[in-house]
Amino acid sequence: MKFHHNIIMGDLNFKNIDWNLMTDTSQTMNKEYFLVETVKDIFYAQHVDPPTRGRGTDTLSLLDLVLTDGANTEPDIN
């Protein structure tokens, strides 16, 4: 049996996305909104939980993403 999964990894500078709720917190139809909607439409899952960006007094944000085509897919980064 063969398995085929897709993975998208990147450093996306979209600070207004709440990946836990899968929403764009800016409440506007911008690039962040369309990214979240596309991820939901194609049934991809975001696997990074802790914030990956924060300097000084900046609000912590999650910019580094690992998206896969299955919620139960664990990326093998070895």
ABEGO torsion letter per residue (X at the ends): XBBBBBBBBBBBBBAABBAAAGBBAAGBBBAAAAAAAAAAAAGBBBABABBABEBEABBBBBABBBBBABAABBBBAX
